[in-house]
């Protein structure tokens, strides 16, 4: 992907986002309200959930803040590609864009840059507000391990996002990938409560969800200071899922674009 094209897409998306200043402000206020909600909720549940929170430092607010912040990448990865394709179809510009020398892969990556940068900015706001206003407790954090888990998380869910984009290109409406992974991951992946609190059979289901390993690795790195050596199991599981998701996502996107071009349905929605 050429830097000039990436910067052109990024500049355009930034201008669009800044033109809706109220929406921009409301999203930032939403982060503050979310933090306040879980901060006061943590005062209620800490005592009852402490046996499950012990390995994470015993603080529910720190536990859930990391879950909510990282899950932003889940939503972004799954929706960035399919959402952009859908918008371009509705605007009637998708065929025009793909008729240019710009490759489809370049278009997808460049057009999603703003979404991932915005998600990263939101995560940063969560952390900064959590530290300075809500007493977020990070116990000797291992930032290197946390960044590695975060990078794999972004790649994994972006790969699933390619599958979601393929559904939009072929079926136009109805995207089971986003619904399935978002709902299942938020319920069973440990975003709001430890996986250990679930019934044993649901804990086995949680083991097939990549977000489970991502959040476990992130929390143990940031809240317990553990390094890669102590998190080999979680890291291996996330690497394997990322590897398979990447090739499935790329294959699905290539198939979808070839079929849409063959059928002449790129601009239909």
C-alpha positions in Angstrom: 0.0 0.0 0.0 1.5 3.3 -1.1 1.8 5.9 1.7 0.3 8.7 -0.5 -2.9 6.7 -1.0 -3.1 5.8 2.6 -2.7 9.4 3.6 -5.3 10.6 1.1 -7.9 8.2 2.5 -7.0 9.1 6.1 -7.2 12.8 5.4 -10.6 12.4 3.7 -12.0 10.3 6.6 -10.6 12.7 9.2 -12.3 15.7 7.5 -15.6 13.8 7.4 -15.3 12.9 11.1 -14.4 16.4 12.1 -17.3 17.8 10.2 -19.6 16.1 12.6 -18.2 17.7 15.8 -21.2 17.0 18.0 -21.0 13.2 17.2 -17.3 13.4 17.9 -17.9 15.1 21.3 -20.7 12.7 22.2 -18.5 9.7 21.6 -15.9 11.1 24.0 -18.6 11.9 26.6 -19.8 8.3 26.2 -16.4 7.0 27.2 -16.6 9.1 30.4 -20.1 7.9 31.2 -19.0 4.2 30.6 -16.1 4.6 33.0 -18.2 6.2 35.6 -20.8 3.4 35.3 -18.2 0.6 35.8 -16.4 2.6 38.5 -19.4 2.8 40.7 -20.5 -0.7 39.8 -17.1 -2.0 40.9 -17.8 -0.8 44.4 -20.7 -3.2 44.5 -19.3 -6.3 42.9 -15.7 -6.3 44.2 -16.5 -8.2 47.4 -18.6 -10.9 45.7 -16.4 -11.5 42.7 -13.0 -11.3 44.6 -12.3 -15.0 44.4 -12.5 -14.8 40.6 -10.6 -11.5 40.4 -7.7 -12.5 42.6 -5.4 -13.5 39.7 -6.1 -10.1 38.1 -5.2 -8.0 41.2 -8.7 -8.2 42.8 -9.9 -4.9 41.3 -13.1 -5.2 39.1 -12.8 -1.7 37.6 -9.3 -2.4 36.2 -10.5 -5.8 35.0 -13.6 -4.5 33.1 -11.9 -1.3 31.8 -9.4 -3.4 29.9 -12.2 -5.7 28.6 -14.3 -2.8 27.4 -11.3 -0.9 25.8 -10.0 -3.9 24.0 -13.4 -5.0 22.8 -13.5 -1.8 20.8 -11.0 -3.5 18.4 -13.5 -6.4 18.1 -16.2 -4.1 16.8 -13.8 -2.1 14.7 -12.1 -5.1 13.1 -15.5 -6.8 12.3 -17.2 -3.7 11.0 -14.5 -1.5 9.4 -14.3 -3.3 6.0 -18.0 -4.3 5.6 -19.2 -0.9 6.8 -17.1 1.0 4.3 -18.2 -1.3 1.4 -21.8 -0.8 2.4 -21.4 3.0 2.5 -19.7 3.1 -0.9 -22.5 0.9 -2.3 -25.2 3.2 -1.0 -23.3 6.3 -2.3 -22.9 4.6 -5.7 -19.1 5.1 -5.6 -17.8 1.6 -5.1 -17.6 0.6 -8.8 -16.0 4.0 -9.6 -13.3 3.4 -6.9 -12.5 -0.1 -8.1 -12.4 1.0 -11.7 -9.3 3.1 -10.9 -5.8 1.5 -10.7 -6.2 1.2 -7.0 -6.1 -2.4 -5.9 -9.1 -3.7 -3.9 -6.7 -4.7 -1.0 -5.2 -1.2 -1.0 -8.7 0.3 -1.0 -9.9 -1.8 2.0 -6.8 -1.2 4.1 -6.5 2.5 3.4 -10.2 3.1 3.9 -10.2 1.4 7.3 -7.2 3.3 8.7 -9.3 6.0 10.3 -11.5 3.4 12.0 -8.5 1.7 13.6 -6.8 5.0 14.6 -10.1 6.2 16.2 -10.4 2.9 18.1 -6.8 3.3 19.3 -7.5 6.9 20.4 -10.6 5.7 22.3 -8.5 3.0 24.1 -6.0 5.7 25.0 -8.7 7.9 26.4 -10.1 4.9 28.4 -6.6 4.3 29.9 -5.8 8.0 30.6 -9.2 8.8 32.2 -9.0 5.6 34.1 -5.6 6.4 35.6 -6.1 10.1 36.4 -9.8 10.1 37.4 -10.9 6.6 38.4 -7.8 5.2 40.0 -7.0 2.5 37.5 -4.5 0.1 39.1 -1.8 -1.3 36.8 0.5 -3.6 38.8 4.0 -3.5 37.3 2.6 -3.7 33.7 4.4 -5.5 31.0 3.7 -3.2 28.0 5.6 -5.3 25.5 3.5 -8.4 26.1 0.3 -6.3 26.1 1.2 -4.7 22.7 1.9 -8.1 21.2 -1.5 -9.4 22.3 -3.2 -6.2 21.1 -1.5 -6.5 17.6 -2.6 -10.1 17.2 -6.1 -9.1 18.3 -6.4 -6.4 15.7 -5.1 -8.8 12.9 -7.4 -11.6 14.0 -10.6 -9.6 14.0 -9.6 -7.6 10.9 -9.3 -11.0 9.2 -12.8 -11.9 10.3 -13.9 -8.5 9.1 -12.8 -9.5 5.6 -15.2 -12.5 5.8 -17.9 -10.0 6.9 -17.1 -7.8 3.9 -17.3 -10.8 1.6 -20.9 -11.4 2.9 -21.8 -7.8 2.1 -20.4 -8.1 -1.4 -22.2 -11.3 -2.2 -25.4 -11.2 -0.2 -25.8 -7.4 0.1 -27.7 -7.7 3.4 -27.5 -10.1 6.3 -24.1 -10.5 7.9 -24.0 -13.4 10.3 -20.2 -13.0 10.9 -20.6 -9.8 12.8 -23.6 -10.8 14.8 -22.2 -14.2 15.8 -18.7 -13.1 16.8 -19.8 -9.8 18.5 -22.6 -11.4 20.5 -20.7 -14.5 21.5 -17.4 -12.7 22.3 -19.0 -10.1 24.5 -21.0 -12.7 26.4 -18.4 -15.5 26.8 -15.1 -13.8 26.0 -14.6 -12.3 29.5 -15.3 -8.6 28.6 -17.5 -7.9 31.7 -16.8 -10.8 34.0 -14.1 -13.6 34.4 -14.6 -16.6 32.3 -14.2 -18.7 35.4 -17.6 -17.5 36.7 -19.4 -19.4 33.8 -20.7 -22.9 34.0 -18.0 -25.5 33.1 -19.6 -26.3 29.7 -19.7 -22.6 28.7 -16.1 -22.3 29.8 -15.3 -24.9 27.1 -17.2 -22.8 24.6 -15.3 -19.7 25.6 -12.0 -21.5 24.7 -12.9 -21.3 21.0 -13.3 -17.5 21.1 -10.1 -15.6 20.3 -11.1 -12.6 22.5 -10.9 -14.9 25.5 -7.2 -15.4 24.9 -6.6 -11.8 24.0 -8.2 -10.4 27.1 -6.5 -13.0 29.3 -3.1 -12.1 27.9 -3.7 -8.3 28.1 -5.0 -8.5 31.7 -2.2 -10.7 33.0 0.4 -8.5 31.3 -1.1 -5.2 32.5 -2.5 -6.2 35.9 -0.1 -8.9 37.0 3.1 -7.9 35.1 3.4 -11.3 33.4 5.6 -11.7 30.4 5.5 -13.8 27.2 7.0 -16.8 28.9 4.1 -17.1 31.4 1.5 -16.5 28.7 2.7 -19.0 26.1 -0.6 -20.9 26.0 -2.7 -17.8 25.4 -0.2 -16.5 22.9 -0.1 -19.7 20.9 -3.9 -20.0 20.8 -4.2 -16.4 19.5 -1.4 -16.9 16.9 -3.1 -20.0 15.6 -6.5 -18.4 15.3 -5.0 -15.3 13.7 -3.1 -17.4 11.1 -6.2 -19.3 10.1 -8.5 -16.3 10.2 -6.1 -14.3 8.0 -6.1 -16.9 5.2 -9.8 -17.5 5.4 -10.5 -13.8 5.3 -8.2 -13.1 2.3 -9.7 -16.1 0.5 -13.3 -15.0 1.2 -12.6 -11.4 0.1 -11.0 -12.5 -3.2 -13.8 -14.9 -4.0 -16.5 -12.3 -3.2 -14.9 -9.5 -5.4 -14.4 -11.9 -8.3 -18.0 -13.1 -8.1 -19.4 -9.6 -7.7 -17.4 -8.4 -10.7 -18.5 -11.4 -12.8 -22.2 -10.9 -11.9 -22.0 -7.1 -12.3 -23.4 -6.6 -8.8 -20.7 -4.5 -7.2 -22.9 -1.4 -7.0 -26.0 -3.2 -5.9 -27.3 -3.1 -2.3 
